[in-house]
């Protein structure tokens, strides 16, 4: 009888393995909020990390380089942590980039965000070398004209092209007055919460005072896992 049971058990185990659902790739799960912001990872995660960033903030780019791999591989992937990225708009350049990272479906946000934050030193260099005439174009005229001037002078069209966006699509996103207002409202909401610099963080809704980098943030995440 034992000899008969062995092949039956083997078949049963194989059937269970074949029918098992594949593990969720939580890094690919993205949800957009009304702020607007994006929540990356398991919406029901035990630890909910909120990050406020400004695209013209060098400290934000430095944090991205220090934390990105660890957040994705050690925390988000497990489903125990979700990351919400909120915008804190400081200037017209920042607004233009935020509108572009929000361009298109929610699934594109993470790589749009990465493309701009990781090339920040390049386009900030272009900004530093800009002429007074260019800077004048960035602050006069209607929103679409200002945004197109910034995107042209700082080569944002080229960055978006690497993400598969044509110029018509980019211009449509840059003319989205509703998005611009939501970004401004989100920034105001952050200020009311006490956000006065970037990057800033909250864990499970609790603002982390004095935490400005990965070396200070990670131990606080580990303590809550």
Secondary structure, DSSP 8 states (H G I E B T S, - for coil): -HHHHHHHHHHHHHHHHHHS-----GGG-EEE-SSSEEEES-TT-SEEEEEEE-TT-HHHHHHHHHHHHHIIIIIITTTSEEEEEEE---SHHHHHHHHHHTSS-GGGHHHHHHHHHHTHHHHHHHHHT--HHHHHHHTSS-HHHHHHHHHHHTTHHHHHHHTT--HHHHHHHHT-HHHHHHHHHHHHHHHHHT--SSSEEEETTEE-TT--SHHHHHHHHHTT-
